[in-house]
Amino acid sequence: MRDQFHDDLEEIGQTLVQLAKLVKLAMSQASTALLTADLAVAEKVIKEDDVIDNIQHELDAKTIGLMARQQPVASDLRTLVTSLRMSADLERMGDLANHIAKQARMRYPNSAVPPELSLTIQEMGNVCGQIVDKVTLILQNRDAQKALEIEKDDDAMDILHRKIISTLLDPKWPHGVETAIDMTLLGRYYERYADHAVSIARRVYFLVTGEFATQKS
Amino acid sequence: MRDQFHDDLEEIGQTLVQLAKLVKLAMSQASTALLTADLAVAEKVIKEDDVIDNIQHELDAKTIGLMARQQPVASDLRTLVTSLRMSADLERMGDLANHIAKQARMRYPNSAVPPELSLTIQEMGNVCGQIVDKVTLILQNRDAQKALEIEKDDDAMDILHRKIISTLLDPKWPHGVETAIDMTLLGRYYERYADHAVSIARRVYFLVTGEFATQKS
């Protein structure tokens, strides 16, 4: 009975890894759609968000079913509760990639991103990719040290986000208010995606060490 | 033993109601701070976000402790899992009020909101107040019909949000890019606050009826 339980726990862990890989792909494609004004790729991300949502719903149902049948205590219970929270973070990361893809679609055939900010958005996409790769590793092998590294990646994201705002506030900004609104929202979506990845890393850190990783306000 | 358990469930429900009242107050004060450029009120909201966070952490610890000790199944387990999710929504609503208060503080002694949008922001604050009042009632008496009403309030919020964007895009918009960035973010914070309230209503609806309330995309 216990062995089956630990197989089930293992399967839940694998599904979280699968979700992390899907939200990585979604963000990478959303960034491509945004930077190259590629409507087909944008539509693909938007359509496949349902796949992520469905996997999350099934995962949560399985997790709650396991709680009911196995009545776990202590670290097993904590693992299952944390799994519910991480799946919610991952689902939200998928939503944020979806928002970016929708922004790309809304401005098609134009690009929502003006040339001055193209590189910054590309870097934000790259940082998201790096963070979610680390999240995937952390979910696979519960590496608490790797979880701490993610805080630094998040600092890089904050710097990129501030760069967007300072570019928008440059008196010579030539693209008007509509593009400024787009860029403000896009910057926020990338930043929130990274925030959720950081949350997952912190949750694993707490699960492994029993201590909180340093919290930023 | 079961009676104690149901007392504990009742206490968890009361703490969720307490959190709903606190995040209502936080949003109401944040809106006041924003619209009247009142630094003292902004600081109060920012400071008291820790109180909300601490109540949430204690509530979650109690909820997980109850899962471990009582090993609930079926509807009791579902209630506890839903409590964890609702406390996360409420905590996030507190964060969003906090973001609004920080925006007020950042622009002090000026107001972050230009006169043209003052009434719209005030209405957004009012809608948030109405929604969270309904959430409080729903948490108190599990009223599934009231949960459906909240979807309409959320539609009102979407209309107000679109009004902000159309005001910013008016060719005669006189306040420049910085204020447009502020208003874009503020609009997003109010909208997300309402989204989380809607999530709570949907969770209660599902708990009571076993069915999903109509989902908006």
Chai-1 contact restraints between the chains, C-beta under 6 A:
chainA,res_idxA,chainB,res_idxB,connection_type,confidence,min_distance_angstrom,max_distance_angstrom,comment,restraint_id
A,I64,B,V81,contact,1.0,0.0,6.0,A-B,restraint_1
A,A68,B,V73,contact,1.0,0.0,6.0,A-B,restraint_2
A,A68,B,L77,contact,1.0,0.0,6.0,A-B,restraint_3
A,Q71,B,Q71,contact,1.0,0.0,6.0,A-B,restraint_4
A,V73,B,A68,contact,1.0,0.0,6.0,A-B,restraint_5
A,L77,B,A68,contact,1.0,0.0,6.0,A-B,restraint_6
A,V81,B,I64,contact,1.0,0.0,6.0,A-B,restraint_7
A,L168,B,V177,contact,1.0,0.0,6.0,A-B,restraint_8
A,L169,B,E178,contact,1.0,0.0,6.0,A-B,restraint_9
A,V177,B,L168,contact,1.0,0.0,6.0,A-B,restraint_10
A,V177,B,W173,contact,1.0,0.0,6.0,A-B,restraint_11
A,V177,B,A180,contact,1.0,0.0,6.0,A-B,restraint_12
A,E178,B,L169,contact,1.0,0.0,6.0,A-B,restraint_13
A,A180,B,V177,contact,1.0,0.0,6.0,A-B,restraint_14
A,A180,B,A180,contact,1.0,0.0,6.0,A-B,restraint_15
A,I181,B,T184,contact,1.0,0.0,6.0,A-B,restraint_16
A,T184,B,I181,contact,1.0,0.0,6.0,A-B,restraint_17
A,T184,B,T184,contact,1.0,0.0,6.0,A-B,restraint_18
